[in-house]
């Protein structure tokens, strides 16, 4: 599934958002994925807890010139999310942000991102924290190619977010665009 061309006006096409002829297969795959999510998350966090005392992640709200937000859809968890991921040992938040944006969206920073807030992501683990950055200065040389981790990406208008956009993602978008007070919890 292709990333929506930021230079083309309008919302992404059904093919870009995952709808289309293969929707039935995707629905079956989505159901299977959802059924295994809780166990997979638990197993991952047991590993992370054994290997790390606390987990730290970064996410980015990448906003294009038309005010649309970049969202990604993972292969291993349901919903649409802001791009991001874990900070590796020896890596700064900025380095992790650059790496994750490149890996998930083929996005390269061309200016300094703005730290929007730090959040406890207790939905995942009581030890998980996320730093959210707002990114307005970037380039995307080409659309990302779907892979084992990221199956779809797209820039979406605020009034056309995919139905499966997560609650936490919607809350962060409301904070940045509408001034909704931040809660400190993802």
Beta strands, then each sheet from edge to edge (+ up, - down):
strand 1: 55-62
strand 2: 69-74
strand 3: 80-81
strand 4: 84-86
strand 5: 108-109
strand 6: 114-120
strand 7: 128-135
strand 8: 138-139
strand 9: 150-156
sheet 1: 4+ 1- 7- 6+
sheet 2: 3+ 2- 9+
sheet 3: 5+ 8-
end
